[in-house]
Structures are given as structure tokens and as C-alpha cells.
Amino acid sequence: MIVRSLAAIILALLPSLGFAQSAERSVTLEVNATVRSVDAETRMIVLDNEATGQSEIIVAGPEIVNFDQIEAGDKVKALYTLGIAARMAMPNEVDGALEVDGQAMAGEKPGALTGTAVTLVLEFLSFDPVASIATVKDSSGTEQMIEVETDAGREFAKELNSGEMVALTFTEGLAVGIVEE
């Protein structure tokens, strides 16, 4: 169910990607903050967002190593990236997922990262240009009808032939850490 929902979301966004052979689209958000205070007992950190001036309270879980190094006045940078890539699938390619998690080594500045990439291989079945509806089949054999809302998406769908396999990769990543000024 999650895979089908994700496929629908990705395909809904696919129209903005552009062309049939391959396309990518991503956005990265950067947030810079300053540590206002740290409570070692509760592991609560108060951050002041440099762009908005608003304060955020976070609780650093046990996965945050080197917590004892975090001090008021430290600069924190968070990068969040969301991306979608569409391409013609390789022969015999199957759905897949990859997860990545990492944290600072002992003694390094505190920081962590996490990311996922989910690739769905879908069989293109048809495109109705009058209704702007693409029909695809996922690896479980479930057919889905997806409205194609943009001109670029309609051009993408028009270039595909029934039976062609399209690989869609959805990526998401977050990196947070104390940075040098």
C-alpha cells in the first residue's frame, strides 16, 4: 500500500520533470540556527532560526553522540533534500529501497545524517491525451490511473510506448550538524 501511494505521489510530480529518457528534479532547504541553550539533563536544546528569528526546542536522542560538546552560541546547519528522478528502466530492474544513517565519530563535532531512496519500476500501459490520464502497472500487477497535469508531463507520457518500463526514484535526506563559523 505504501509503495502504491508513493508511486502515485511520484507520478503526480513526474509531469514537471520534462522528458522521456531521463529527468531529475530536486529541492534542498537549508536552515541555519544558533544554539541558545542546552539542558544536559533533559538533552533539550533551544535553537534560534537565523532566517526567521523564531525559536525551536528539540530533544537530542541517544543517537546524537558528542552531545556534551554542544554549547550556547554554536552554529547549527540543517540540510533537507527531496528529489525525484525518472528514467527508462534497465532490463530486469526491480523495485528497491536504500536507507542510509550516520553520525559523528567520537570526538568530532556533533552531527548526523539520514536518507532514503526508493525506486519503483512501473510498466507504462497507456496515455489518454484528451483526459490527460496515464495508466501504469506496478510490480504487484496493480494498475493505477494518474492524472497528468502539466504540458511537460503530457509530452513525457506521449513519448512512451505501451509496455515500456520506467524507473522512478524518490530520494529524501537530512543532515544536521554543528558547523565552524
VMD Tcl script that builds the backbone (N, CA, C; Angstrom):
set m [mol new atoms 543]
animate dup $m
set s [atomselect $m all]
$s set {name element resname resid chain x y z} {
  {N N MET 1 A 0.826 -1.193 0.000}
  {CA C MET 1 A 0.000 0.000 0.000}
  {C C MET 1 A 0.868 1.254 0.000}
  {N N ILE 2 A 1.929 1.246 0.832}
  {CA C ILE 2 A 2.816 2.406 0.887}
  {C C ILE 2 A 3.497 2.605 -0.457}
  {N N VAL 3 A 3.946 1.494 -1.064}
  {CA C VAL 3 A 4.624 1.597 -2.357}
  {C C VAL 3 A 3.687 2.180 -3.403}
  {N N ARG 4 A 2.413 1.736 -3.403}
  {CA C ARG 4 A 1.462 2.258 -4.383}
  {C C ARG 4 A 1.182 3.736 -4.136}
  {N N SER 5 A 1.066 4.125 -2.865}
  {CA C SER 5 A 0.831 5.536 -2.550}
  {C C SER 5 A 2.018 6.377 -2.981}
  {N N LEU 6 A 3.212 5.864 -2.713}
  {CA C LEU 6 A 4.413 6.583 -3.111}
  {C C LEU 6 A 4.486 6.693 -4.633}
  {N N ALA 7 A 4.115 5.640 -5.328}
  {CA C ALA 7 A 4.113 5.679 -6.793}
  {C C ALA 7 A 3.161 6.749 -7.298}
  {N N ALA 8 A 1.994 6.840 -6.689}
  {CA C ALA 8 A 1.020 7.850 -7.107}
  {C C ALA 8 A 1.550 9.250 -6.876}
  {N N ILE 9 A 2.202 9.461 -5.739}
  {CA C ILE 9 A 2.780 10.782 -5.448}
  {C C ILE 9 A 3.869 11.117 -6.446}
  {N N ILE 10 A 4.759 10.163 -6.659}
  {CA C ILE 10 A 5.865 10.409 -7.590}
  {C C ILE 10 A 5.335 10.664 -8.990}
  {N N LEU 11 A 4.378 9.854 -9.424}
  {CA C LEU 11 A 3.850 10.049 -10.771}
  {C C LEU 11 A 3.091 11.357 -10.888}
  {N N ALA 12 A 2.478 11.797 -9.807}
  {CA C ALA 12 A 1.797 13.090 -9.849}
  {C C ALA 12 A 2.811 14.211 -10.030}
  {N N LEU 13 A 3.999 14.033 -9.460}
  {CA C LEU 13 A 5.042 15.048 -9.595}
  {C C LEU 13 A 5.835 14.882 -10.896}
  {N N LEU 14 A 5.813 13.687 -11.458}
  {CA C LEU 14 A 6.564 13.389 -12.667}
  {C C LEU 14 A 6.320 14.357 -13.810}
  {N N PRO 15 A 5.107 14.856 -14.019}
  {CA C PRO 15 A 4.883 15.738 -15.148}
  {C C PRO 15 A 5.818 16.933 -15.195}
  {N N SER 16 A 6.266 17.406 -14.084}
  {CA C SER 16 A 7.128 18.579 -14.087}
  {C C SER 16 A 8.572 18.238 -14.402}
  {N N LEU 17 A 8.884 16.966 -14.594}
  {CA C LEU 17 A 10.268 16.583 -14.820}
  {C C LEU 17 A 10.742 16.805 -16.249}
  {N N GLY 18 A 9.898 16.660 -17.238}
  {CA C GLY 18 A 10.341 17.075 -18.549}
  {C C GLY 18 A 10.345 16.101 -19.677}
  {N N PHE 19 A 11.274 15.155 -19.763}
  {CA C PHE 19 A 11.415 14.386 -20.987}
  {C C PHE 19 A 11.513 12.899 -20.694}
  {N N ALA 20 A 11.325 12.083 -21.762}
  {CA C ALA 20 A 11.100 10.659 -21.567}
  {C C ALA 20 A 12.343 9.850 -21.218}
  {N N GLN 21 A 13.506 10.153 -21.718}
  {CA C GLN 21 A 14.658 9.294 -21.467}
  {C C GLN 21 A 15.124 9.352 -20.019}
  {N N SER 22 A 15.212 10.524 -19.461}
  {CA C SER 22 A 15.538 10.669 -18.040}
  {C C SER 22 A 15.254 12.101 -17.623}
  {N N ALA 23 A 15.013 12.264 -16.365}
  {CA C ALA 23 A 14.762 13.592 -15.836}
  {C C ALA 23 A 14.974 13.560 -14.335}
  {N N GLU 24 A 15.391 14.683 -13.804}
  {CA C GLU 24 A 15.595 14.782 -12.365}
  {C C GLU 24 A 15.072 16.117 -11.879}
  {N N ARG 25 A 14.628 16.100 -10.648}
  {CA C ARG 25 A 14.208 17.346 -10.023}
  {C C ARG 25 A 14.455 17.201 -8.535}
  {N N SER 26 A 15.046 18.218 -7.942}
  {CA C SER 26 A 15.267 18.155 -6.501}
  {C C SER 26 A 15.206 19.558 -5.919}
  {N N VAL 27 A 15.001 19.589 -4.634}
  {CA C VAL 27 A 14.991 20.848 -3.910}
  {C C VAL 27 A 15.741 20.602 -2.608}
  {N N THR 28 A 16.555 21.576 -2.220}
  {CA C THR 28 A 17.278 21.492 -0.958}
  {C C THR 28 A 16.938 22.720 -0.134}
  {N N LEU 29 A 16.540 22.466 1.092}
  {CA C LEU 29 A 16.254 23.532 2.030}
  {C C LEU 29 A 17.387 23.585 3.045}
  {N N GLU 30 A 17.859 24.787 3.314}
  {CA C GLU 30 A 18.931 24.962 4.288}
  {C C GLU 30 A 18.409 25.832 5.419}
  {N N VAL 31 A 18.633 25.382 6.632}
  {CA C VAL 31 A 18.247 26.148 7.809}
  {C C VAL 31 A 19.487 26.323 8.667}
  {N N ASN 32 A 19.751 27.565 9.028}
  {CA C ASN 32 A 20.871 27.873 9.916}
  {C C ASN 32 A 20.301 28.388 11.229}
  {N N ALA 33 A 20.873 27.932 12.308}
  {CA C ALA 33 A 20.391 28.319 13.629}
  {C C ALA 33 A 21.568 28.481 14.576}
  {N N THR 34 A 21.278 29.132 15.681}
  {CA C THR 34 A 22.260 29.302 16.743}
  {C C THR 34 A 21.700 28.660 18.008}
  {N N VAL 35 A 22.553 27.912 18.703}
  {CA C VAL 35 A 22.133 27.290 19.950}
  {C C VAL 35 A 21.989 28.383 21.005}
  {N N ARG 36 A 20.779 28.518 21.543}
  {CA C ARG 36 A 20.543 29.493 22.616}
  {C C ARG 36 A 20.880 28.871 23.969}
  {N N SER 37 A 20.419 27.611 24.169}
  {CA C SER 37 A 20.703 26.953 25.442}
  {C C SER 37 A 20.685 25.447 25.278}
  {N N VAL 38 A 21.341 24.767 26.227}
  {CA C VAL 38 A 21.408 23.312 26.239}
  {C C VAL 38 A 21.143 22.852 27.668}
  {N N ASP 39 A 20.240 21.899 27.834}
  {CA C ASP 39 A 19.985 21.297 29.137}
  {C C ASP 39 A 20.507 19.866 29.068}
  {N N ALA 40 A 21.641 19.622 29.702}
  {CA C ALA 40 A 22.296 18.320 29.627}
  {C C ALA 40 A 21.450 17.213 30.240}
  {N N GLU 41 A 20.688 17.534 31.286}
  {CA C GLU 41 A 19.887 16.517 31.974}
  {C C GLU 41 A 18.740 16.009 31.098}
  {N N THR 42 A 18.018 16.925 30.452}
  {CA C THR 42 A 16.878 16.543 29.612}
  {C C THR 42 A 17.253 16.379 28.144}
  {N N ARG 43 A 18.491 16.788 27.801}
  {CA C ARG 43 A 19.006 16.788 26.425}
  {C C ARG 43 A 18.173 17.699 25.515}
  {N N MET 44 A 17.585 18.722 26.126}
  {CA C MET 44 A 16.787 19.691 25.383}
  {C C MET 44 A 17.695 20.826 24.900}
  {N N ILE 45 A 17.523 21.169 23.622}
  {CA C ILE 45 A 18.304 22.239 23.007}
  {C C ILE 45 A 17.330 23.284 22.475}
  {N N VAL 46 A 17.588 24.550 22.760}
  {CA C VAL 46 A 16.792 25.637 22.202}
  {C C VAL 46 A 17.624 26.259 21.082}
  {N N LEU 47 A 17.043 26.278 19.879}
  {CA C LEU 47 A 17.709 26.822 18.695}
  {C C LEU 47 A 16.975 28.072 18.226}
  {N N ASP 48 A 17.729 29.090 17.826}
  {CA C ASP 48 A 17.155 30.293 17.225}
  {C C ASP 48 A 17.419 30.235 15.726}
  {N N ASN 49 A 16.331 30.176 14.946}
  {CA C ASN 49 A 16.429 30.139 13.487}
  {C C ASN 49 A 16.932 31.495 13.007}
  {N N GLU 50 A 18.047 31.511 12.290}
  {CA C GLU 50 A 18.647 32.767 11.849}
  {C C GLU 50 A 17.804 33.490 10.809}
  {N N ALA 51 A 17.042 32.766 10.013}
  {CA C ALA 51 A 16.245 33.404 8.959}
  {C C ALA 51 A 14.957 34.009 9.505}
  {N N THR 52 A 14.330 33.317 10.453}
  {CA C THR 52 A 13.019 33.767 10.929}
  {C C THR 52 A 13.064 34.423 12.304}
  {N N GLY 53 A 14.121 34.150 13.061}
  {CA C GLY 53 A 14.210 34.662 14.421}
  {C C GLY 53 A 13.403 33.845 15.411}
  {N N GLN 54 A 12.680 32.850 14.933}
  {CA C GLN 54 A 11.865 32.016 15.818}
  {C C GLN 54 A 12.732 30.989 16.532}
  {N N SER 55 A 12.282 30.611 17.714}
  {CA C SER 55 A 12.988 29.594 18.493}
  {C C SER 55 A 12.328 28.240 18.306}
  {N N GLU 56 A 13.137 27.203 18.317}
  {CA C GLU 56 A 12.660 25.827 18.235}
  {C C GLU 56 A 13.297 25.051 19.374}
  {N N ILE 57 A 12.538 24.181 19.969}
  {CA C ILE 57 A 13.055 23.315 21.013}
  {C C ILE 57 A 13.126 21.908 20.451}
  {N N ILE 58 A 14.286 21.290 20.565}
  {CA C ILE 58 A 14.443 19.905 20.134}
  {C C ILE 58 A 15.013 19.102 21.297}
  {N N VAL 59 A 14.735 17.828 21.287}
  {CA C VAL 59 A 15.316 16.928 22.272}
  {C C VAL 59 A 16.246 15.993 21.509}
  {N N ALA 60 A 17.514 16.020 21.887}
  {CA C ALA 60 A 18.514 15.190 21.225}
  {C C ALA 60 A 18.440 13.783 21.780}
  {N N GLY 61 A 18.105 12.849 20.937}
  {CA C GLY 61 A 18.009 11.452 21.359}
  {C C GLY 61 A 19.386 10.858 21.611}
  {N N PRO 62 A 19.418 9.621 22.054}
  {CA C PRO 62 A 20.691 8.968 22.370}
  {C C PRO 62 A 21.577 8.754 21.143}
  {N N GLU 63 A 20.976 8.834 19.949}
  {CA C GLU 63 A 21.778 8.657 18.728}
  {C C GLU 63 A 22.681 9.855 18.457}
  {N N ILE 64 A 22.449 10.963 19.147}
  {CA C ILE 64 A 23.306 12.148 18.984}
  {C C ILE 64 A 24.523 11.965 19.883}
  {N N VAL 65 A 25.615 11.543 19.257}
  {CA C VAL 65 A 26.851 11.356 20.017}
  {C C VAL 65 A 27.542 12.706 20.169}
  {N N ASN 66 A 28.409 12.805 21.133}
  {CA C ASN 66 A 29.157 14.037 21.415}
  {C C ASN 66 A 28.238 15.172 21.857}
  {N N PHE 67 A 27.088 14.802 22.434}
  {CA C PHE 67 A 26.134 15.799 22.907}
  {C C PHE 67 A 26.796 16.790 23.856}
  {N N ASP 68 A 27.715 16.291 24.681}
  {CA C ASP 68 A 28.363 17.142 25.679}
  {C C ASP 68 A 29.193 18.270 25.066}
  {N N GLN 69 A 29.443 18.210 23.757}
  {CA C GLN 69 A 30.202 19.277 23.083}
  {C C GLN 69 A 29.317 20.458 22.665}
  {N N ILE 70 A 28.010 20.285 22.674}
  {CA C ILE 70 A 27.107 21.350 22.204}
  {C C ILE 70 A 27.019 22.427 23.278}
  {N N GLU 71 A 27.234 23.681 22.829}
  {CA C GLU 71 A 27.230 24.811 23.752}
  {C C GLU 71 A 26.411 25.958 23.186}
  {N N ALA 72 A 25.923 26.813 24.091}
  {CA C ALA 72 A 25.245 28.034 23.652}
  {C C ALA 72 A 26.186 28.811 22.737}
  {N N GLY 73 A 25.638 29.344 21.644}
  {CA C GLY 73 A 26.418 30.091 20.669}
  {C C GLY 73 A 26.892 29.268 19.485}
  {N N ASP 74 A 26.833 27.928 19.581}
  {CA C ASP 74 A 27.222 27.081 18.448}
  {C C ASP 74 A 26.292 27.334 17.267}
  {N N LYS 75 A 26.853 27.227 16.072}
  {CA C LYS 75 A 26.080 27.366 14.839}
  {C C LYS 75 A 25.691 25.977 14.342}
  {N N VAL 76 A 24.409 25.841 13.999}
  {CA C VAL 76 A 23.868 24.569 13.523}
  {C C VAL 76 A 23.377 24.774 12.095}
  {N N LYS 77 A 23.678 23.803 11.248}
  {CA C LYS 77 A 23.173 23.826 9.871}
  {C C LYS 77 A 22.413 22.534 9.625}
  {N N ALA 78 A 21.231 22.675 9.039}
  {CA C ALA 78 A 20.433 21.521 8.640}
  {C C ALA 78 A 20.158 21.635 7.150}
  {N N LEU 79 A 20.387 20.570 6.435}
  {CA C LEU 79 A 20.098 20.499 5.004}
  {C C LEU 79 A 19.092 19.372 4.780}
  {N N TYR 80 A 17.985 19.708 4.140}
  {CA C TYR 80 A 16.963 18.729 3.815}
  {C C TYR 80 A 16.825 18.718 2.294}
  {N N THR 81 A 16.965 17.546 1.707}
  {CA C THR 81 A 16.876 17.411 0.257}
  {C C THR 81 A 15.796 16.401 -0.091}
  {N N LEU 82 A 14.997 16.778 -1.073}
  {CA C LEU 82 A 13.946 15.919 -1.594}
  {C C LEU 82 A 14.120 15.877 -3.104}
  {N N GLY 83 A 14.162 14.704 -3.679}
  {CA C GLY 83 A 14.391 14.614 -5.114}
  {C C GLY 83 A 13.604 13.497 -5.767}
  {N N ILE 84 A 13.407 13.675 -7.055}
  {CA C ILE 84 A 12.730 12.682 -7.874}
  {C C ILE 84 A 13.526 12.543 -9.165}
  {N N ALA 85 A 13.761 11.323 -9.561}
  {CA C ALA 85 A 14.428 11.070 -10.835}
  {C C ALA 85 A 13.603 10.049 -11.605}
  {N N ALA 86 A 13.417 10.310 -12.873}
  {CA C ALA 86 A 12.687 9.385 -13.743}
  {C C ALA 86 A 13.587 9.033 -14.909}
  {N N ARG 87 A 13.573 7.762 -15.252}
  {CA C ARG 87 A 14.384 7.309 -16.384}
  {C C ARG 87 A 13.789 6.015 -16.922}
  {N N MET 88 A 14.219 5.648 -18.069}
  {CA C MET 88 A 13.808 4.369 -18.612}
  {C C MET 88 A 14.498 3.296 -17.762}
  {N N ALA 89 A 13.756 2.275 -17.372}
  {CA C ALA 89 A 14.296 1.226 -16.514}
  {C C ALA 89 A 15.297 0.365 -17.274}
  {N N MET 90 A 16.246 -0.160 -16.534}
  {CA C MET 90 A 17.226 -1.090 -17.095}
  {C C MET 90 A 16.542 -2.453 -17.260}
  {N N PRO 91 A 17.031 -3.277 -18.180}
  {CA C PRO 91 A 16.448 -4.618 -18.326}
  {C C PRO 91 A 16.523 -5.381 -16.997}
  {N N ASN 92 A 15.455 -6.029 -16.625}
  {CA C ASN 92 A 15.357 -6.835 -15.399}
  {C C ASN 92 A 15.484 -6.039 -14.102}
  {N N GLU 93 A 15.378 -4.725 -14.177}
  {CA C GLU 93 A 15.439 -3.913 -12.968}
  {C C GLU 93 A 14.174 -4.138 -12.143}
  {N N VAL 94 A 14.313 -4.132 -10.824}
  {CA C VAL 94 A 13.178 -4.339 -9.924}
  {C C VAL 94 A 13.103 -3.191 -8.927}
  {N N ASP 95 A 11.960 -3.110 -8.236}
  {CA C ASP 95 A 11.795 -2.123 -7.179}
  {C C ASP 95 A 12.906 -2.311 -6.145}
  {N N GLY 96 A 13.287 -1.213 -5.518}
  {CA C GLY 96 A 14.320 -1.321 -4.492}
  {C C GLY 96 A 14.264 -0.151 -3.533}
  {N N ALA 97 A 14.927 -0.329 -2.410}
  {CA C ALA 97 A 14.994 0.726 -1.409}
  {C C ALA 97 A 16.362 0.692 -0.754}
  {N N LEU 98 A 16.819 1.870 -0.376}
  {CA C LEU 98 A 18.112 2.015 0.282}
  {C C LEU 98 A 17.936 3.015 1.410}
  {N N GLU 99 A 18.446 2.666 2.576}
  {CA C GLU 99 A 18.422 3.582 3.709}
  {C C GLU 99 A 19.852 3.818 4.161}
  {N N VAL 100 A 20.146 5.068 4.520}
  {CA C VAL 100 A 21.469 5.435 4.992}
  {C C VAL 100 A 21.303 6.226 6.278}
  {N N ASP 101 A 22.063 5.857 7.290}
  {CA C ASP 101 A 22.082 6.598 8.548}
  {C C ASP 101 A 23.530 6.716 8.983}
  {N N GLY 102 A 23.874 7.865 9.530}
  {CA C GLY 102 A 25.235 8.050 10.012}
  {C C GLY 102 A 25.270 9.092 11.107}
  {N N GLN 103 A 26.335 9.038 11.874}
  {CA C GLN 103 A 26.503 10.019 12.939}
  {C C GLN 103 A 27.983 10.319 13.093}
  {N N ALA 104 A 28.252 11.396 13.788}
  {CA C ALA 104 A 29.632 11.816 14.001}
  {C C ALA 104 A 30.377 10.745 14.791}
  {N N MET 105 A 31.657 10.660 14.535}
  {CA C MET 105 A 32.512 9.752 15.294}
  {C C MET 105 A 32.812 10.401 16.643}
  {N N ALA 106 A 33.191 9.596 17.601}
  {CA C ALA 106 A 33.554 10.109 18.921}
  {C C ALA 106 A 34.635 11.173 18.769}
  {N N GLY 107 A 34.425 12.300 19.440}
  {CA C GLY 107 A 35.398 13.392 19.399}
  {C C GLY 107 A 35.157 14.414 18.306}
  {N N GLU 108 A 34.367 14.073 17.288}
  {CA C GLU 108 A 34.062 15.024 16.220}
  {C C GLU 108 A 32.946 15.964 16.659}
  {N N LYS 109 A 32.753 17.031 15.882}
  {CA C LYS 109 A 31.619 17.923 16.124}
  {C C LYS 109 A 30.342 17.104 15.994}
  {N N PRO 110 A 29.348 17.363 16.856}
  {CA C PRO 110 A 28.092 16.612 16.769}
  {C C PRO 110 A 27.415 16.799 15.411}
  {N N GLY 111 A 26.860 15.715 14.896}
  {CA C GLY 111 A 26.146 15.752 13.626}
  {C C GLY 111 A 25.586 14.392 13.282}
  {N N ALA 112 A 24.614 14.380 12.389}
  {CA C ALA 112 A 24.002 13.128 11.963}
  {C C ALA 112 A 23.407 13.312 10.580}
  {N N LEU 113 A 23.202 12.197 9.911}
  {CA C LEU 113 A 22.527 12.231 8.616}
  {C C LEU 113 A 21.671 10.995 8.470}
  {N N THR 114 A 20.636 11.151 7.685}
  {CA C THR 114 A 19.771 10.032 7.367}
  {C C THR 114 A 19.219 10.247 5.962}
  {N N GLY 115 A 18.979 9.175 5.268}
  {CA C GLY 115 A 18.434 9.306 3.923}
  {C C GLY 115 A 17.813 8.016 3.432}
  {N N THR 116 A 16.909 8.162 2.487}
  {CA C THR 116 A 16.281 7.006 1.866}
  {C C THR 116 A 16.176 7.248 0.359}
  {N N ALA 117 A 16.202 6.175 -0.364}
  {CA C ALA 117 A 15.945 6.208 -1.809}
  {C C ALA 117 A 15.068 5.005 -2.129}
  {N N VAL 118 A 13.944 5.262 -2.747}
  {CA C VAL 118 A 13.019 4.202 -3.138}
  {C C VAL 118 A 12.871 4.257 -4.651}
  {N N THR 119 A 13.144 3.139 -5.300}
  {CA C THR 119 A 12.986 3.060 -6.753}
  {C C THR 119 A 11.815 2.142 -7.064}
  {N N LEU 120 A 10.908 2.658 -7.857}
  {CA C LEU 120 A 9.753 1.889 -8.314}
  {C C LEU 120 A 9.875 1.695 -9.817}
  {N N VAL 121 A 9.731 0.470 -10.246}
  {CA C VAL 121 A 9.754 0.169 -11.677}
  {C C VAL 121 A 8.309 -0.078 -12.090}
  {N N LEU 122 A 7.824 0.754 -12.996}
  {CA C LEU 122 A 6.432 0.715 -13.416}
  {C C LEU 122 A 6.338 0.439 -14.912}
  {N N GLU 123 A 5.375 -0.360 -15.272}
  {CA C GLU 123 A 5.110 -0.603 -16.687}
  {C C GLU 123 A 4.109 0.434 -17.173}
  {N N PHE 124 A 4.512 1.178 -18.191}
  {CA C PHE 124 A 3.615 2.158 -18.797}
  {C C PHE 124 A 2.630 1.390 -19.673}
  {N N LEU 125 A 1.344 1.658 -19.487}
  {CA C LEU 125 A 0.323 0.964 -20.269}
  {C C LEU 125 A -0.267 1.847 -21.353}
  {N N SER 126 A -0.712 3.044 -20.962}
  {CA C SER 126 A -1.344 3.901 -21.965}
  {C C SER 126 A -1.437 5.332 -21.452}
  {N N PHE 127 A -1.760 6.203 -22.402}
  {CA C PHE 127 A -1.989 7.605 -22.059}
  {C C PHE 127 A -3.164 8.099 -22.878}
  {N N ASP 128 A -4.140 8.680 -22.205}
  {CA C ASP 128 A -5.298 9.279 -22.851}
  {C C ASP 128 A -5.059 10.786 -22.863}
  {N N PRO 129 A -4.650 11.349 -24.012}
  {CA C PRO 129 A -4.325 12.773 -24.061}
  {C C PRO 129 A -5.536 13.684 -23.879}
  {N N VAL 130 A -6.730 13.216 -24.207}
  {CA C VAL 130 A -7.930 14.033 -24.025}
  {C C VAL 130 A -8.231 14.198 -22.535}
  {N N ALA 131 A -8.156 13.106 -21.786}
  {CA C ALA 131 A -8.431 13.146 -20.352}
  {C C ALA 131 A -7.171 13.432 -19.529}
  {N N SER 132 A -5.992 13.398 -20.181}
  {CA C SER 132 A -4.700 13.554 -19.502}
  {C C SER 132 A -4.509 12.520 -18.391}
  {N N ILE 133 A -4.826 11.254 -18.711}
  {CA C ILE 133 A -4.704 10.164 -17.748}
  {C C ILE 133 A -3.691 9.142 -18.274}
  {N N ALA 134 A -2.674 8.872 -17.421}
  {CA C ALA 134 A -1.709 7.814 -17.723}
  {C C ALA 134 A -2.081 6.599 -16.896}
  {N N THR 135 A -1.972 5.444 -17.505}
  {CA C THR 135 A -2.231 4.197 -16.802}
  {C C THR 135 A -0.921 3.425 -16.738}
  {N N VAL 136 A -0.568 2.992 -15.522}
  {CA C VAL 136 A 0.668 2.245 -15.294}
  {C C VAL 136 A 0.339 1.022 -14.453}
  {N N LYS 137 A 1.279 0.071 -14.427}
  {CA C LYS 137 A 1.129 -1.120 -13.600}
  {C C LYS 137 A 2.374 -1.254 -12.748}
  {N N ASP 138 A 2.169 -1.461 -11.430}
  {CA C ASP 138 A 3.319 -1.619 -10.539}
  {C C ASP 138 A 3.765 -3.078 -10.503}
  {N N SER 139 A 4.795 -3.367 -9.719}
  {CA C SER 139 A 5.373 -4.708 -9.691}
  {C C SER 139 A 4.425 -5.763 -9.129}
  {N N SER 140 A 3.402 -5.346 -8.406}
  {CA C SER 140 A 2.418 -6.312 -7.886}
  {C C SER 140 A 1.330 -6.607 -8.913}
  {N N GLY 141 A 1.376 -5.887 -10.040}
  {CA C GLY 141 A 0.371 -6.075 -11.075}
  {C C GLY 141 A -0.826 -5.152 -10.947}
  {N N THR 142 A -0.782 -4.262 -9.967}
  {CA C THR 142 A -1.887 -3.332 -9.754}
  {C C THR 142 A -1.804 -2.183 -10.743}
  {N N GLU 143 A -2.907 -1.959 -11.444}
  {CA C GLU 143 A -2.965 -0.834 -12.372}
  {C C GLU 143 A -3.401 0.422 -11.643}
  {N N GLN 144 A -2.811 1.540 -12.055}
  {CA C GLN 144 A -3.162 2.834 -11.487}
  {C C GLN 144 A -3.381 3.820 -12.612}
  {N N MET 145 A -4.371 4.665 -12.427}
  {CA C MET 145 A -4.631 5.745 -13.376}
  {C C MET 145 A -4.225 7.042 -12.684}
  {N N ILE 146 A -3.386 7.801 -13.371}
  {CA C ILE 146 A -2.849 9.015 -12.777}
  {C C ILE 146 A -3.107 10.190 -13.707}
  {N N GLU 147 A -3.664 11.244 -13.132}
  {CA C GLU 147 A -3.890 12.450 -13.921}
  {C C GLU 147 A -2.561 13.151 -14.166}
  {N N VAL 148 A -2.303 13.494 -15.411}
  {CA C VAL 148 A -1.086 14.204 -15.793}
  {C C VAL 148 A -1.477 15.661 -16.006}
  {N N GLU 149 A -0.957 16.538 -15.144}
  {CA C GLU 149 A -1.479 17.901 -15.080}
  {C C GLU 149 A -0.715 18.954 -15.870}
  {N N THR 150 A 0.503 18.678 -16.286}
  {CA C THR 150 A 1.287 19.719 -16.964}
  {C C THR 150 A 1.594 19.335 -18.409}
  {N N ASP 151 A 1.932 20.340 -19.188}
  {CA C ASP 151 A 2.334 20.093 -20.579}
  {C C ASP 151 A 3.553 19.191 -20.643}
  {N N ALA 152 A 4.538 19.432 -19.765}
  {CA C ALA 152 A 5.750 18.618 -19.763}
  {C C ALA 152 A 5.414 17.161 -19.461}
  {N N GLY 153 A 4.501 16.939 -18.541}
  {CA C GLY 153 A 4.093 15.580 -18.214}
  {C C GLY 153 A 3.378 14.904 -19.359}
  {N N ARG 154 A 2.550 15.656 -20.049}
  {CA C ARG 154 A 1.842 15.089 -21.202}
  {C C ARG 154 A 2.824 14.735 -22.316}
  {N N GLU 155 A 3.835 15.561 -22.508}
  {CA C GLU 155 A 4.859 15.251 -23.518}
  {C C GLU 155 A 5.623 13.989 -23.132}
  {N N PHE 156 A 5.959 13.866 -21.846}
  {CA C PHE 156 A 6.632 12.667 -21.349}
  {C C PHE 156 A 5.790 11.433 -21.671}
  {N N ALA 157 A 4.519 11.478 -21.296}
  {CA C ALA 157 A 3.634 10.331 -21.485}
  {C C ALA 157 A 3.429 10.013 -22.964}
  {N N LYS 158 A 3.347 11.043 -23.803}
  {CA C LYS 158 A 3.141 10.820 -25.240}
  {C C LYS 158 A 4.319 10.102 -25.878}
  {N N GLU 159 A 5.518 10.271 -25.340}
  {CA C GLU 159 A 6.723 9.658 -25.909}
  {C C GLU 159 A 6.868 8.195 -25.529}
  {N N LEU 160 A 6.165 7.753 -24.507}
  {CA C LEU 160 A 6.284 6.369 -24.056}
  {C C LEU 160 A 5.397 5.437 -24.876}
  {N N ASN 161 A 5.859 4.209 -25.012}
  {CA C ASN 161 A 5.095 3.170 -25.700}
  {C C ASN 161 A 4.584 2.172 -24.666}
  {N N SER 162 A 3.414 1.612 -24.935}
  {CA C SER 162 A 2.853 0.609 -24.047}
  {C C SER 162 A 3.863 -0.515 -23.837}
  {N N GLY 163 A 4.029 -0.910 -22.580}
  {CA C GLY 163 A 4.963 -1.982 -22.249}
  {C C GLY 163 A 6.340 -1.494 -21.828}
  {N N GLU 164 A 6.650 -0.225 -22.090}
  {CA C GLU 164 A 7.953 0.287 -21.668}
  {C C GLU 164 A 7.990 0.407 -20.147}
  {N N MET 165 A 9.174 0.184 -19.601}
  {CA C MET 165 A 9.354 0.228 -18.159}
  {C C MET 165 A 10.051 1.534 -17.782}
  {N N VAL 166 A 9.496 2.181 -16.764}
  {CA C VAL 166 A 10.023 3.447 -16.273}
  {C C VAL 166 A 10.443 3.243 -14.824}
  {N N ALA 167 A 11.645 3.702 -14.488}
  {CA C ALA 167 A 12.120 3.636 -13.107}
  {C C ALA 167 A 12.015 5.028 -12.502}
  {N N LEU 168 A 11.314 5.101 -11.390}
  {CA C LEU 168 A 11.173 6.359 -10.664}
  {C C LEU 168 A 11.889 6.203 -9.332}
  {N N THR 169 A 12.769 7.142 -9.036}
  {CA C THR 169 A 13.478 7.095 -7.763}
  {C C THR 169 A 13.148 8.338 -6.969}
  {N N PHE 170 A 12.669 8.100 -5.769}
  {CA C PHE 170 A 12.315 9.156 -4.839}
  {C C PHE 170 A 13.379 9.159 -3.744}
  {N N THR 171 A 14.035 10.307 -3.521}
  {CA C THR 171 A 15.075 10.387 -2.501}
  {C C THR 171 A 14.726 11.468 -1.492}
  {N N GLU 172 A 15.139 11.220 -0.268}
  {CA C GLU 172 A 14.939 12.187 0.800}
  {C C GLU 172 A 16.129 12.063 1.748}
  {N N GLY 173 A 16.681 13.187 2.141}
  {CA C GLY 173 A 17.820 13.157 3.053}
  {C C GLY 173 A 17.854 14.342 3.989}
  {N N LEU 174 A 18.416 14.132 5.155}
  {CA C LEU 174 A 18.563 15.173 6.146}
  {C C LEU 174 A 19.936 15.060 6.775}
  {N N ALA 175 A 20.651 16.173 6.821}
  {CA C ALA 175 A 21.935 16.241 7.505}
  {C C ALA 175 A 21.890 17.420 8.457}
  {N N VAL 176 A 22.289 17.192 9.698}
  {CA C VAL 176 A 22.271 18.224 10.718}
  {C C VAL 176 A 23.580 18.152 11.474}
  {N N GLY 177 A 24.170 19.324 11.716}
  {CA C GLY 177 A 25.404 19.292 12.488}
  {C C GLY 177 A 25.849 20.674 12.929}
  {N N ILE 178 A 26.765 20.668 13.891}
  {CA C ILE 178 A 27.424 21.877 14.344}
  {C C ILE 178 A 28.472 22.225 13.298}
  {N N VAL 179 A 28.503 23.493 12.879}
  {CA C VAL 179 A 29.456 23.911 11.841}
  {C C VAL 179 A 30.393 24.991 12.378}
  {N N GLU 180 A 31.550 25.075 11.784}
  {CA C GLU 180 A 32.520 26.118 12.127}
  {C C GLU 180 A 32.035 27.435 11.530}
  {N N GLU 181 A 32.318 28.506 12.209}
  {CA C GLU 181 A 31.922 29.821 11.681}
  {C C GLU 181 A 32.940 30.328 10.694}
}
mol reanalyze $m
mol bondsrecalc $m
mol representation Tube
mol addrep $m
